[in-house]
Structures are given as C-alpha cells and as structure tokens.
Amino acid sequence: MLDAMMLCSSMADLVVIHSGGGGYAGYMTSEGITVIADGTAEGAERLDHALTNDTALGVIRYADARYEESREEISAKNIPHIATA
C-alpha cells in the first residue's frame, strides 16, 4: 500500500488497491495505476513523476534490505534522499 499512496502523491490519474482472497497467491493486497499520456505538458509531468517514483521506491526497498546492487545503482544514478552509509 506504500506504493499506492506514493503513486497518489505522484499525480497518477487512477490508483486502485486490490485485495484478493485465496487462489494460488493466497491472501494479498496489491495496486495498479493508470497514467494518461495525452501529449500535454501536464500529462508528461504526471507520467514522469509516476514512473520515476515507482522505480525509485523499488530501489529504496532493496537498499533497505541491504542489497549491494541497489546501493551501486543509487550511486550510479545519483538518487537523492537515500543514505548508503
């Protein structure tokens, strides 16, 4: 749900939280998003924020789990707001 809330603040056009029961995956919660790329400057900004922040959150999660590859990516891409020390 952290990802869904982050995508709301990243100006995604639609954020959906799914809660499933049973099935092959068991009980789980996931999210999906829609960002409309309509050729406008505002659409480009929404798309940039949503895709950049969604990817960055994945890197942050791996960094928090202390995966060295994520720390290398943070340094290589100069991702701000992540302490790697």
N, CA, C and O of each residue as an XYZ file, in Angstrom:
340
protein
N       0.813     -1.187      0.000
C       0.000      0.000      0.000
C       0.859      1.256      0.000
O       0.400      2.328     -0.395
N       2.099      1.125      0.440
C       3.011      2.264      0.390
C       3.156      2.759     -1.048
O       3.149      3.964     -1.300
N       3.288      1.829     -1.979
C       3.426      2.188     -3.387
C       2.180      2.920     -3.888
O       2.300      3.902     -4.621
N       1.004      2.463     -3.510
C      -0.238      3.117     -3.948
C      -0.317      4.547     -3.429
O      -0.696      5.455     -4.169
N       0.031      4.751     -2.182
C      -0.022      6.102     -1.621
C       1.019      7.010     -2.276
O       0.761      8.188     -2.522
N       2.199      6.447     -2.554
C       3.230      7.230     -3.224
C       2.779      7.613     -4.632
O       3.032      8.732     -5.080
N       2.117      6.699     -5.329
C       1.642      6.993     -6.680
C       0.513      8.016     -6.674
O       0.377      8.787     -7.625
N      -0.299      8.038     -5.619
C      -1.309      9.101     -5.493
C      -0.620     10.459     -5.427
O      -1.032     11.405     -6.098
N       0.419     10.548     -4.624
C       1.123     11.824     -4.493
C       1.986     12.135     -5.715
O       2.480     13.255     -5.855
N       2.171     11.153     -6.599
C       2.945     11.353     -7.825
C       2.054     11.736     -9.002
O       2.502     11.729    -10.148
N       0.810     12.067     -8.727
C      -0.141     12.577     -9.714
C      -0.626     11.534    -10.716
O      -1.006     11.892    -11.831
N      -0.623     10.244    -10.345
C      -1.213      9.235    -11.229
C      -2.693      9.554    -11.400
O      -3.330     10.060    -10.476
N      -3.240      9.263    -12.569
C      -4.641      9.574    -12.838
C      -5.594      8.649    -12.093
O      -6.676      9.076    -11.690
N      -5.213      7.397    -11.906
C      -6.061      6.431    -11.216
C      -5.163      5.479    -10.447
O      -4.220      4.921    -11.009
N      -5.446      5.288     -9.169
C      -4.722      4.328     -8.340
C      -5.759      3.396     -7.729
O      -6.727      3.851     -7.119
N      -5.556      2.092     -7.893
C      -6.501      1.099     -7.403
C      -5.773      0.166     -6.450
O      -4.662     -0.285     -6.732
N      -6.406     -0.117     -5.323
C      -5.868     -1.095     -4.373
C      -6.741     -2.342     -4.461
O      -7.956     -2.275     -4.272
N      -6.111     -3.480     -4.751
C      -6.811     -4.757     -4.904
C      -6.548     -5.605     -3.669
O      -5.404     -5.720     -3.231
N      -7.574     -6.190     -3.113
C      -7.400     -7.165     -2.040
C      -8.039     -8.459     -2.497
O      -9.232     -8.509     -2.794
N      -7.236     -9.500     -2.549
C      -7.734    -10.788     -3.016
C      -7.783    -11.784     -1.875
O      -7.117    -11.618     -0.853
N      -8.560    -12.790     -2.061
C      -8.632    -13.846     -1.061
C      -8.488    -15.194     -1.726
O      -9.138    -15.483     -2.731
N      -7.630    -16.013     -1.154
C      -7.477    -17.362     -1.671
C      -6.763    -17.406     -3.001
O      -5.961    -16.531     -3.326
N      -7.065    -18.433     -3.759
C      -6.417    -18.587     -5.057
C      -4.979    -19.034     -4.900
O      -4.531    -19.372     -3.804
N      -4.260    -19.030     -6.022
C      -2.880    -19.520     -5.986
C      -1.961    -18.613     -5.188
O      -0.941    -19.070     -4.674
N      -2.306    -17.324     -5.073
C      -1.420    -16.378     -4.398
C      -1.757    -16.204     -2.928
O      -1.032    -15.514     -2.212
N      -2.818    -16.800     -2.471
C      -3.203    -16.618     -1.081
C      -3.803    -15.250     -0.865
O      -4.232    -14.587     -1.810
N      -3.830    -14.837      0.372
C      -4.392    -13.532      0.704
C      -3.338    -12.470      0.461
O      -2.227    -12.555      0.984
N      -3.688    -11.469     -0.333
C      -2.694    -10.466     -0.693
C      -3.368     -9.140     -1.011
O      -4.566     -9.081     -1.286
N      -2.583     -8.097     -0.969
C      -3.027     -6.769     -1.380
C      -2.005     -6.240     -2.371
O      -0.799     -6.330     -2.136
N      -2.481     -5.693     -3.466
C      -1.585     -5.112     -4.464
C      -2.250     -3.871     -5.036
O      -3.377     -3.532     -4.676
N      -1.542     -3.205     -5.924
C      -2.104     -1.988     -6.501
C      -1.839     -1.944     -7.991
O      -0.968     -2.636     -8.518
N      -2.620     -1.107     -8.650
C      -2.436     -0.859    -10.071
C      -2.647      0.623    -10.326
O      -3.336      1.299     -9.562
N      -2.061      1.121    -11.387
C      -2.199      2.551    -11.681
C      -2.509      2.777    -13.148
O      -2.246      1.927    -13.999
N      -3.069      3.931    -13.420
C      -3.251      4.419    -14.780
C      -2.722      5.838    -14.825
O      -3.079      6.669    -13.990
N      -1.873      6.114    -15.797
C      -1.408      7.474    -16.058
C      -1.702      7.745    -17.529
O      -1.266      6.996    -18.402
N      -2.430      8.801    -17.796
C      -2.816      9.125    -19.164
C      -1.732      9.984    -19.813
O      -1.457     11.102    -19.376
N      -1.126      9.436    -20.862
C      -0.108     10.164    -21.630
C      -0.816     10.797    -22.827
O      -0.923     10.189    -23.892
N      -1.295     12.023    -22.637
C      -2.136     12.668    -23.646
C      -1.403     13.700    -24.501
O      -2.030     14.415    -25.282
N      -0.091     13.780    -24.359
C       0.683     14.713    -25.166
C       0.789     16.111    -24.595
O       1.462     16.964    -25.175
N       0.132     16.367    -23.460
C       0.220     17.688    -22.844
C       1.413     17.753    -21.902
O       1.954     16.720    -21.506
N       1.820     18.957    -21.546
C       2.914     19.137    -20.580
C       2.520     18.555    -19.226
O       3.352     17.959    -18.541
N       1.264     18.723    -18.837
C       0.792     18.190    -17.555
C       0.813     16.658    -17.568
O       1.186     16.028    -16.579
N       0.412     16.073    -18.686
C       0.453     14.617    -18.809
C       1.873     14.088    -18.744
O       2.127     13.055    -18.124
N       2.792     14.785    -19.376
C       4.205     14.388    -19.332
C       4.746     14.463    -17.912
O       5.525     13.608    -17.492
N       4.332     15.488    -17.172
C       4.781     15.633    -15.787
C       4.236     14.498    -14.919
O       4.971     13.925    -14.115
N       2.953     14.171    -15.077
C       2.360     13.067    -14.308
C       3.064     11.752    -14.622
O       3.385     10.978    -13.720
N       3.298     11.510    -15.900
C       3.961     10.280    -16.322
C       5.374     10.199    -15.758
O       5.783      9.152    -15.257
N       6.115     11.289    -15.837
C       7.479     11.328    -15.305
C       7.499     11.058    -13.806
O       8.293     10.245    -13.333
N       6.635     11.732    -13.059
C       6.596     11.538    -11.603
C       6.233     10.099    -11.242
O       6.900      9.477    -10.415
N       5.183      9.574    -11.860
C       4.722      8.232    -11.507
C       5.768      7.168    -11.829
O       6.049      6.312    -10.990
N       6.346      7.207    -13.024
C       7.325      6.182    -13.405
C       8.630      6.315    -12.630
O       9.205      5.312    -12.206
N       9.100      7.543    -12.443
C      10.341      7.758    -11.695
C      10.183      7.330    -10.244
O      11.036      6.622     -9.709
N       9.104      7.752     -9.605
C       8.924      7.442     -8.190
C       8.624      5.969     -7.952
O       9.059      5.413     -6.943
N       7.889      5.324     -8.857
C       7.608      3.897     -8.710
C       8.901      3.093     -8.783
O       9.121      2.195     -7.970
N       9.755      3.409     -9.746
C      11.039      2.721     -9.881
C      11.947      3.018     -8.691
O      12.605      2.118     -8.169
N      11.983      4.273     -8.266
C      12.832      4.652     -7.131
C      12.412      3.928     -5.862
O      13.264      3.559     -5.053
N      11.106      3.720     -5.673
C      10.649      3.017     -4.476
C      11.174      1.585     -4.456
O      11.515      1.066     -3.393
N      11.241      0.945     -5.617
C      11.824     -0.395     -5.683
C      13.287     -0.389     -5.279
O      13.736     -1.268     -4.544
N      14.029      0.594     -5.754
C      15.444      0.717     -5.389
C      15.575      0.971     -3.890
O      16.448      0.402     -3.236
N      14.712      1.819     -3.351
C      14.740      2.117     -1.914
C      14.484      0.853     -1.099
O      15.166      0.611     -0.103
N      13.513      0.053     -1.508
C      13.205     -1.184     -0.771
C      14.389     -2.138     -0.779
O      14.704     -2.744      0.245
N      15.048     -2.276     -1.923
C      16.222     -3.143     -1.987
C      17.378     -2.571     -1.178
O      18.129     -3.326     -0.559
N      17.531     -1.266     -1.173
C      18.584     -0.644     -0.359
C      18.317     -0.886      1.119
O      19.239     -1.165      1.886
N      17.052     -0.779      1.514
C      16.684     -1.023      2.906
C      16.986     -2.467      3.310
O      17.325     -2.738      4.462
N      16.860     -3.390      2.354
C      17.176     -4.793      2.611
C      18.676     -5.076      2.487
O      19.114     -6.217      2.635
N      19.451     -4.034      2.216
C      20.910     -4.080      2.148
C      21.465     -4.879      0.961
O      22.520     -5.504      1.065
N      20.751     -4.852     -0.154
C      21.289     -5.444     -1.376
C      22.323     -4.491     -1.960
O      22.022     -3.331     -2.242
N      23.542     -4.989     -2.139
C      24.643     -4.149     -2.612
C      24.364     -3.576     -4.003
O      24.737     -2.437     -4.286
N      23.719     -4.345     -4.865
C      23.431     -3.869     -6.219
C      22.569     -2.602     -6.195
O      22.750     -1.710     -7.024
N      21.642     -2.527     -5.252
C      20.804     -1.321     -5.173
C      21.632     -0.123     -4.731
O      21.415      0.989     -5.210
N      22.561     -0.334     -3.838
C      23.419      0.762     -3.391
C      24.312      1.258     -4.530
O      24.584      2.454     -4.636
N      24.762      0.341     -5.371
C      25.547      0.737     -6.545
C      24.689      1.557     -7.510
O      25.165      2.534     -8.088
N      23.432      1.164     -7.682
C      22.518      1.890     -8.568
C      22.237      3.291     -8.033
O      22.158      4.250     -8.801
N      22.089      3.406     -6.729
C      21.862      4.709     -6.097
C      23.034      5.639     -6.386
O      22.841      6.805     -6.729
N      24.239      5.120     -6.247
C      25.426      5.935     -6.517
C      25.549      6.265     -7.999
O      25.847      7.404     -8.358
N      25.321      5.274     -8.862
C      25.479      5.485    -10.306
C      24.460      6.473    -10.855
O      24.785      7.281    -11.725
N      23.223      6.413    -10.350
C      22.152      7.273    -10.863
C      21.956      8.528    -10.017
O      21.110      9.367    -10.324
N      22.751      8.650     -8.940
C      22.666      9.813     -8.056
C      21.236     10.023     -7.542
O      20.690     11.123     -7.620
N      20.645      8.946     -7.017
C      19.288      9.023     -6.476
C      19.362      9.727     -5.125
O      20.027      9.239     -4.211
N      18.684     10.871     -4.986
C      18.776     11.636     -3.740
C      17.954     11.018     -2.613
O      17.117     10.144     -2.837
N      18.205     11.481     -1.431
C      17.432     11.151     -0.230
C      17.612      9.718      0.250
O      16.785      9.224      1.016
N      18.669      9.039     -0.178
C      18.922      7.692      0.310
C      20.334      7.661      0.877
O      21.311      7.837      0.149
N      20.431      7.437      2.170
C      21.745      7.326      2.795
C      22.256      5.912      2.574
O      21.554      4.946      2.872
N      23.464      5.781      2.056
C      24.012      4.453      1.783
C      25.111      4.072      2.763
O      25.745      3.028      2.607
N      25.337      4.886      3.746
C      26.405      4.601      4.711
C      25.942      3.619      5.754
O      26.707      3.261      6.649
